[in-house]
Amino acid sequence: MNFPAANDSGTRFGDIIYERIVAMIADGKFPVNERLPAEAKLAEIFGASRPVVRDALERLRADGLIVSRKGSGSYVRQKPDSSILQMVPVGSLADVQRFFEFRAGLEAEAAELAARNWQPADQDRIMTALQTLEQCLREGRLGAEEDRELHDAIAVATGNQFHITTRDLFSPHFAIGHSVTRSLSLKRTPEQIRSVQDEHAVIVQAIFARQEIEAHDAMKRHILNARARMFQGVG
Protein backbone atom coordinates (compact mmCIF):
# COMPACT_ATOMS: atom_id res chain seq x y z
CA MET A 1 0.00 0.00 0.00
CA ASN A 2 1.40 3.38 -1.03
CA PHE A 3 0.40 6.98 -0.72
CA PRO A 4 -1.44 8.01 -3.91
CA ALA A 5 0.47 9.54 -6.77
CA ALA A 6 -0.41 12.94 -8.20
CA ASN A 7 -2.33 11.48 -11.14
CA ASP A 8 -4.57 9.21 -9.04
CA SER A 9 -8.20 10.20 -9.30
CA GLY A 10 -8.53 10.40 -5.51
CA THR A 11 -5.86 13.04 -5.14
CA ARG A 12 -7.22 16.54 -4.78
CA PHE A 13 -5.76 19.28 -6.95
CA GLY A 14 -5.12 21.26 -3.77
CA ASP A 15 -2.61 18.61 -2.69
CA ILE A 16 -0.66 19.12 -5.90
CA ILE A 17 -0.64 22.92 -5.46
CA TYR A 18 0.43 22.43 -1.85
CA GLU A 19 3.37 20.28 -2.88
CA ARG A 20 4.42 22.65 -5.66
CA ILE A 21 4.52 25.61 -3.30
CA VAL A 22 6.54 23.55 -0.80
CA ALA A 23 8.99 22.73 -3.61
CA MET A 24 9.29 26.39 -4.63
CA ILE A 25 9.98 27.41 -1.03
CA ALA A 26 12.56 24.61 -0.66
CA ASP A 27 14.23 25.69 -3.92
CA GLY A 28 14.37 29.32 -2.83
CA LYS A 29 11.99 30.55 -5.52
CA PHE A 30 9.85 31.86 -2.68
CA PRO A 31 12.53 33.08 -0.21
CA VAL A 32 12.17 33.11 3.57
CA ASN A 33 10.63 36.34 4.91
CA GLU A 34 9.44 37.31 1.43
CA ARG A 35 5.76 37.76 0.57
CA LEU A 36 4.11 35.10 -1.55
CA PRO A 37 2.30 36.22 -4.69
CA ALA A 38 -1.32 37.16 -4.07
CA GLU A 39 -3.90 34.39 -4.07
CA ALA A 40 -5.18 35.44 -7.50
CA LYS A 41 -1.65 35.40 -8.92
CA LEU A 42 -0.96 31.95 -7.52
CA ALA A 43 -4.21 30.72 -9.06
CA GLU A 44 -2.99 32.07 -12.39
CA ILE A 45 0.48 30.52 -12.00
CA PHE A 46 -0.87 27.06 -11.22
CA GLY A 47 -3.96 27.14 -13.40
CA ALA A 48 -6.18 26.55 -10.40
CA SER A 49 -9.22 28.16 -8.86
CA ARG A 50 -8.78 30.54 -5.94
CA PRO A 51 -10.57 28.18 -3.48
CA VAL A 52 -8.08 25.42 -4.38
CA VAL A 53 -5.15 27.78 -3.81
CA ARG A 54 -6.73 29.00 -0.58
CA ASP A 55 -6.98 25.41 0.67
CA ALA A 56 -3.29 24.79 -0.11
CA LEU A 57 -2.28 28.00 1.67
CA GLU A 58 -4.29 27.05 4.76
CA ARG A 59 -2.37 23.80 5.04
CA LEU A 60 0.94 25.57 4.51
CA ARG A 61 0.04 27.86 7.40
CA ALA A 62 -0.89 24.86 9.56
CA ASP A 63 2.48 23.29 8.76
CA GLY A 64 4.31 26.46 9.79
CA LEU A 65 5.79 27.11 6.36
CA ILE A 66 4.00 30.41 5.81
CA VAL A 67 2.44 33.03 8.06
CA SER A 68 -0.25 35.59 7.36
CA ARG A 69 0.25 39.26 8.17
CA LYS A 70 -2.94 41.25 8.43
CA GLY A 71 -3.40 43.54 5.48
CA SER A 72 -0.13 42.42 3.90
CA GLY A 73 -0.56 38.83 2.71
CA SER A 74 1.25 35.56 3.29
CA TYR A 75 4.99 35.38 3.97
CA VAL A 76 7.40 32.46 3.91
CA ARG A 77 8.27 31.55 7.49
CA GLN A 78 10.80 28.76 7.05
CA LYS A 79 12.57 26.83 4.32
CA PRO A 80 12.40 23.03 4.52
CA ASP A 81 15.21 20.77 3.42
CA SER A 82 14.71 20.17 -0.31
CA SER A 83 15.54 16.48 0.14
CA ILE A 84 12.13 15.91 1.71
CA LEU A 85 10.63 15.98 -1.77
CA GLN A 86 12.83 13.05 -2.80
CA MET A 87 11.82 11.02 0.26
CA VAL A 88 8.10 10.74 -0.40
CA PRO A 89 6.13 9.52 -3.42
CA VAL A 90 5.36 12.27 -5.93
CA GLY A 91 2.13 14.08 -5.14
CA SER A 92 1.74 12.55 -1.68
CA LEU A 93 3.39 15.07 0.65
CA ALA A 94 0.01 16.37 1.86
CA ASP A 95 -1.08 12.81 2.66
CA VAL A 96 2.14 12.15 4.57
CA GLN A 97 1.29 15.15 6.74
CA ARG A 98 -2.29 13.95 7.18
CA PHE A 99 -1.01 10.55 8.26
CA PHE A 100 1.02 12.24 11.01
CA GLU A 101 -2.25 13.82 12.20
CA PHE A 102 -3.84 10.36 12.24
CA ARG A 103 -0.85 8.92 14.11
CA ALA A 104 -0.98 11.62 16.78
CA GLY A 105 -4.37 10.38 17.95
CA LEU A 106 -3.80 6.68 17.35
CA GLU A 107 -0.41 6.38 19.00
CA ALA A 108 -1.30 8.64 21.93
CA GLU A 109 -4.14 6.25 22.73
CA ALA A 110 -1.76 3.30 22.30
CA ALA A 111 0.70 4.79 24.78
CA GLU A 112 -2.11 5.35 27.28
CA LEU A 113 -3.32 1.75 26.94
CA ALA A 114 0.24 0.44 27.14
CA ALA A 115 0.72 2.30 30.42
CA ARG A 116 -2.42 0.58 31.74
CA ASN A 117 -1.85 -2.91 30.40
CA TRP A 118 1.86 -3.68 29.90
CA GLN A 119 3.23 -7.00 31.11
CA PRO A 120 6.84 -8.02 31.90
CA ALA A 121 7.38 -9.35 28.37
CA ASP A 122 6.25 -5.99 26.99
CA GLN A 123 8.67 -4.16 29.25
CA ASP A 124 11.54 -6.29 27.95
CA ARG A 125 10.49 -5.71 24.33
CA ILE A 126 10.14 -1.94 24.74
CA MET A 127 13.43 -1.54 26.62
CA THR A 128 15.29 -3.61 24.03
CA ALA A 129 13.87 -1.43 21.25
CA LEU A 130 14.76 1.79 23.10
CA GLN A 131 18.31 0.61 23.78
CA THR A 132 18.77 -0.49 20.16
CA LEU A 133 17.63 2.93 19.01
CA GLU A 134 20.09 4.52 21.42
CA GLN A 135 22.87 2.44 19.86
CA CYS A 136 21.84 3.70 16.41
CA LEU A 137 22.12 7.26 17.68
CA ARG A 138 25.63 6.67 19.07
CA GLU A 139 26.78 5.08 15.81
CA GLY A 140 25.17 7.73 13.58
CA ARG A 141 22.93 5.17 11.85
CA LEU A 142 19.52 6.02 10.42
CA GLY A 143 17.52 3.82 12.78
CA ALA A 144 14.23 4.11 10.90
CA GLU A 145 13.39 0.44 11.32
CA GLU A 146 14.50 0.51 14.95
CA ASP A 147 12.31 3.57 15.55
CA ARG A 148 9.34 1.75 14.08
CA GLU A 149 10.06 -1.33 16.22
CA LEU A 150 9.84 0.79 19.37
CA HIS A 151 6.45 2.13 18.33
CA ASP A 152 5.37 -1.40 17.35
CA ALA A 153 6.39 -2.67 20.79
CA ILE A 154 4.24 -0.02 22.44
CA ALA A 155 1.30 -1.07 20.27
CA VAL A 156 1.77 -4.70 21.36
CA ALA A 157 1.83 -3.58 25.01
CA THR A 158 -1.70 -2.19 24.66
CA GLY A 159 -3.05 -5.72 24.72
CA ASN A 160 -5.48 -4.59 22.01
CA GLN A 161 -5.15 -6.47 18.74
CA PHE A 162 -6.65 -3.61 16.74
CA HIS A 163 -3.66 -1.39 17.47
CA ILE A 164 -1.38 -4.13 16.20
CA THR A 165 -3.56 -4.78 13.14
CA THR A 166 -3.67 -1.08 12.28
CA ARG A 167 0.11 -0.87 12.30
CA ASP A 168 0.28 -3.92 10.05
CA LEU A 169 -2.37 -2.58 7.71
CA PHE A 170 -0.67 0.79 7.28
CA SER A 171 2.88 -0.54 7.52
CA PRO A 172 4.12 1.26 4.34
CA HIS A 173 2.69 4.56 5.59
CA PHE A 174 4.39 4.18 8.96
CA ALA A 175 7.63 3.23 7.18
CA ILE A 176 7.63 6.42 5.11
CA GLY A 177 7.02 8.59 8.16
CA HIS A 178 9.79 7.00 10.21
CA SER A 179 12.23 7.04 7.29
CA VAL A 180 11.64 10.70 6.44
CA THR A 181 11.92 12.00 9.98
CA ARG A 182 14.97 9.86 10.82
CA SER A 183 16.72 10.85 7.56
CA LEU A 184 16.17 14.55 8.23
CA SER A 185 17.22 14.21 11.87
CA LEU A 186 20.70 13.02 10.85
CA LYS A 187 21.29 16.46 9.30
CA ARG A 188 20.56 18.29 12.52
CA THR A 189 22.74 19.25 15.47
CA PRO A 190 23.66 16.62 18.08
CA GLU A 191 21.42 18.47 20.55
CA GLN A 192 18.45 18.26 18.20
CA ILE A 193 19.08 14.56 17.53
CA ARG A 194 19.33 13.89 21.26
CA SER A 195 16.05 15.70 21.89
CA VAL A 196 14.21 13.20 19.68
CA GLN A 197 15.56 10.28 21.67
CA ASP A 198 14.73 12.09 24.90
CA GLU A 199 11.11 12.26 23.72
CA HIS A 200 11.14 8.47 23.36
CA ALA A 201 12.59 8.09 26.85
CA VAL A 202 9.87 10.28 28.38
CA ILE A 203 7.17 8.16 26.71
CA VAL A 204 8.70 4.90 27.91
CA GLN A 205 9.20 6.21 31.44
CA ALA A 206 5.55 7.25 31.67
CA ILE A 207 4.40 3.87 30.34
CA PHE A 208 6.42 1.89 32.85
CA ALA A 209 5.24 4.18 35.68
CA ARG A 210 1.68 3.41 34.56
CA GLN A 211 1.06 7.13 34.16
CA GLU A 212 -1.62 6.86 31.49
CA ILE A 213 -2.33 10.53 30.84
CA GLU A 214 1.37 11.45 30.87
CA ALA A 215 2.12 8.64 28.39
CA HIS A 216 -0.74 9.79 26.15
CA ASP A 217 0.40 13.41 26.16
CA ALA A 218 4.09 12.57 25.70
CA MET A 219 3.36 10.41 22.68
CA LYS A 220 1.08 13.00 21.11
CA ARG A 221 3.76 15.68 21.53
CA HIS A 222 6.34 13.35 20.01
CA ILE A 223 4.27 12.63 16.88
CA LEU A 224 3.29 16.26 16.36
CA ASN A 225 6.92 17.30 16.88
CA ALA A 226 7.97 14.73 14.27
CA ARG A 227 5.42 16.21 11.88
CA ALA A 228 6.76 19.71 12.49
CA ARG A 229 10.38 18.57 12.11
CA MET A 230 9.64 17.51 8.53
CA PHE A 231 9.54 21.16 7.55
CA GLN A 232 12.20 22.62 9.81
CA GLY A 233 15.20 23.99 7.96
CA VAL A 234 18.54 22.34 8.53
CA GLY A 235 20.79 25.35 8.13
C-alpha positions as CSV (number, residue, x, y, z in Angstrom):
1,M,0.0,0.0,0.0
2,N,1.4,3.4,-1.0
3,F,0.4,7.0,-0.7
4,P,-1.4,8.0,-3.9
5,A,0.5,9.5,-6.8
6,A,-0.4,12.9,-8.2
7,N,-2.3,11.5,-11.1
8,D,-4.6,9.2,-9.0
9,S,-8.2,10.2,-9.3
10,G,-8.5,10.4,-5.5
11,T,-5.9,13.0,-5.1
12,R,-7.2,16.5,-4.8
13,F,-5.8,19.3,-6.9
14,G,-5.1,21.3,-3.8
15,D,-2.6,18.6,-2.7
16,I,-0.7,19.1,-5.9
17,I,-0.6,22.9,-5.5
18,Y,0.4,22.4,-1.8
19,E,3.4,20.3,-2.9
20,R,4.4,22.6,-5.7
21,I,4.5,25.6,-3.3
22,V,6.5,23.5,-0.8
23,A,9.0,22.7,-3.6
24,M,9.3,26.4,-4.6
25,I,10.0,27.4,-1.0
26,A,12.6,24.6,-0.7
27,D,14.2,25.7,-3.9
28,G,14.4,29.3,-2.8
29,K,12.0,30.6,-5.5
30,F,9.8,31.9,-2.7
31,P,12.5,33.1,-0.2
32,V,12.2,33.1,3.6
33,N,10.6,36.3,4.9
34,E,9.4,37.3,1.4
35,R,5.8,37.8,0.6
36,L,4.1,35.1,-1.5
37,P,2.3,36.2,-4.7
38,A,-1.3,37.2,-4.1
39,E,-3.9,34.4,-4.1
40,A,-5.2,35.4,-7.5
41,K,-1.7,35.4,-8.9
42,L,-1.0,31.9,-7.5
43,A,-4.2,30.7,-9.1
44,E,-3.0,32.1,-12.4
45,I,0.5,30.5,-12.0
46,F,-0.9,27.1,-11.2
47,G,-4.0,27.1,-13.4
48,A,-6.2,26.6,-10.4
49,S,-9.2,28.2,-8.9
50,R,-8.8,30.5,-5.9
51,P,-10.6,28.2,-3.5
52,V,-8.1,25.4,-4.4
53,V,-5.1,27.8,-3.8
54,R,-6.7,29.0,-0.6
55,D,-7.0,25.4,0.7
56,A,-3.3,24.8,-0.1
57,L,-2.3,28.0,1.7
58,E,-4.3,27.1,4.8
59,R,-2.4,23.8,5.0
60,L,0.9,25.6,4.5
61,R,0.0,27.9,7.4
62,A,-0.9,24.9,9.6
63,D,2.5,23.3,8.8
64,G,4.3,26.5,9.8
65,L,5.8,27.1,6.4
66,I,4.0,30.4,5.8
67,V,2.4,33.0,8.1
68,S,-0.3,35.6,7.4
69,R,0.3,39.3,8.2
70,K,-2.9,41.3,8.4
71,G,-3.4,43.5,5.5
72,S,-0.1,42.4,3.9
73,G,-0.6,38.8,2.7
74,S,1.2,35.6,3.3
75,Y,5.0,35.4,4.0
76,V,7.4,32.5,3.9
77,R,8.3,31.6,7.5
78,Q,10.8,28.8,7.1
79,K,12.6,26.8,4.3
80,P,12.4,23.0,4.5
81,D,15.2,20.8,3.4
82,S,14.7,20.2,-0.3
83,S,15.5,16.5,0.1
84,I,12.1,15.9,1.7
85,L,10.6,16.0,-1.8
86,Q,12.8,13.0,-2.8
87,M,11.8,11.0,0.3
88,V,8.1,10.7,-0.4
89,P,6.1,9.5,-3.4
90,V,5.4,12.3,-5.9
91,G,2.1,14.1,-5.1
92,S,1.7,12.5,-1.7
93,L,3.4,15.1,0.7
94,A,0.0,16.4,1.9
95,D,-1.1,12.8,2.7
96,V,2.1,12.2,4.6
97,Q,1.3,15.2,6.7
98,R,-2.3,13.9,7.2
99,F,-1.0,10.6,8.3
100,F,1.0,12.2,11.0
101,E,-2.2,13.8,12.2
102,F,-3.8,10.4,12.2
103,R,-0.8,8.9,14.1
104,A,-1.0,11.6,16.8
105,G,-4.4,10.4,18.0
106,L,-3.8,6.7,17.3
107,E,-0.4,6.4,19.0
108,A,-1.3,8.6,21.9
109,E,-4.1,6.2,22.7
110,A,-1.8,3.3,22.3
111,A,0.7,4.8,24.8
112,E,-2.1,5.4,27.3
113,L,-3.3,1.8,26.9
114,A,0.2,0.4,27.1
115,A,0.7,2.3,30.4
116,R,-2.4,0.6,31.7
117,N,-1.8,-2.9,30.4
118,W,1.9,-3.7,29.9
119,Q,3.2,-7.0,31.1
120,P,6.8,-8.0,31.9
121,A,7.4,-9.3,28.4
122,D,6.2,-6.0,27.0
123,Q,8.7,-4.2,29.2
124,D,11.5,-6.3,28.0
125,R,10.5,-5.7,24.3
126,I,10.1,-1.9,24.7
127,M,13.4,-1.5,26.6
128,T,15.3,-3.6,24.0
129,A,13.9,-1.4,21.2
130,L,14.8,1.8,23.1
131,Q,18.3,0.6,23.8
132,T,18.8,-0.5,20.2
133,L,17.6,2.9,19.0
134,E,20.1,4.5,21.4
135,Q,22.9,2.4,19.9
136,C,21.8,3.7,16.4
137,L,22.1,7.3,17.7
138,R,25.6,6.7,19.1
139,E,26.8,5.1,15.8
140,G,25.2,7.7,13.6
141,R,22.9,5.2,11.9
142,L,19.5,6.0,10.4
143,G,17.5,3.8,12.8
144,A,14.2,4.1,10.9
145,E,13.4,0.4,11.3
146,E,14.5,0.5,15.0
147,D,12.3,3.6,15.5
148,R,9.3,1.7,14.1
149,E,10.1,-1.3,16.2
150,L,9.8,0.8,19.4
151,H,6.4,2.1,18.3
152,D,5.4,-1.4,17.4
153,A,6.4,-2.7,20.8
154,I,4.2,0.0,22.4
155,A,1.3,-1.1,20.3
156,V,1.8,-4.7,21.4
157,A,1.8,-3.6,25.0
158,T,-1.7,-2.2,24.7
159,G,-3.1,-5.7,24.7
160,N,-5.5,-4.6,22.0
161,Q,-5.1,-6.5,18.7
162,F,-6.7,-3.6,16.7
163,H,-3.7,-1.4,17.5
164,I,-1.4,-4.1,16.2
165,T,-3.6,-4.8,13.1
166,T,-3.7,-1.1,12.3
167,R,0.1,-0.9,12.3
168,D,0.3,-3.9,10.1
169,L,-2.4,-2.6,7.7
170,F,-0.7,0.8,7.3
171,S,2.9,-0.5,7.5
172,P,4.1,1.3,4.3
173,H,2.7,4.6,5.6
174,F,4.4,4.2,9.0
175,A,7.6,3.2,7.2
176,I,7.6,6.4,5.1
177,G,7.0,8.6,8.2
178,H,9.8,7.0,10.2
179,S,12.2,7.0,7.3
180,V,11.6,10.7,6.4
181,T,11.9,12.0,10.0
182,R,15.0,9.9,10.8
183,S,16.7,10.9,7.6
184,L,16.2,14.5,8.2
185,S,17.2,14.2,11.9
186,L,20.7,13.0,10.8
187,K,21.3,16.5,9.3
188,R,20.6,18.3,12.5
189,T,22.7,19.2,15.5
190,P,23.7,16.6,18.1
191,E,21.4,18.5,20.5
192,Q,18.5,18.3,18.2
193,I,19.1,14.6,17.5
194,R,19.3,13.9,21.3
195,S,16.0,15.7,21.9
196,V,14.2,13.2,19.7
197,Q,15.6,10.3,21.7
198,D,14.7,12.1,24.9
199,E,11.1,12.3,23.7
200,H,11.1,8.5,23.4
201,A,12.6,8.1,26.8
202,V,9.9,10.3,28.4
203,I,7.2,8.2,26.7
204,V,8.7,4.9,27.9
205,Q,9.2,6.2,31.4
206,A,5.6,7.3,31.7
207,I,4.4,3.9,30.3
208,F,6.4,1.9,32.9
209,A,5.2,4.2,35.7
210,R,1.7,3.4,34.6
211,Q,1.1,7.1,34.2
212,E,-1.6,6.9,31.5
213,I,-2.3,10.5,30.8
214,E,1.4,11.5,30.9
215,A,2.1,8.6,28.4
216,H,-0.7,9.8,26.1
217,D,0.4,13.4,26.2
218,A,4.1,12.6,25.7
219,M,3.4,10.4,22.7
220,K,1.1,13.0,21.1
221,R,3.8,15.7,21.5
222,H,6.3,13.3,20.0
223,I,4.3,12.6,16.9
224,L,3.3,16.3,16.4
225,N,6.9,17.3,16.9
226,A,8.0,14.7,14.3
227,R,5.4,16.2,11.9
228,A,6.8,19.7,12.5
229,R,10.4,18.6,12.1
230,M,9.6,17.5,8.5
231,F,9.5,21.2,7.5
232,Q,12.2,22.6,9.8
233,G,15.2,24.0,8.0
234,V,18.5,22.3,8.5
235,G,20.8,25.3,8.1
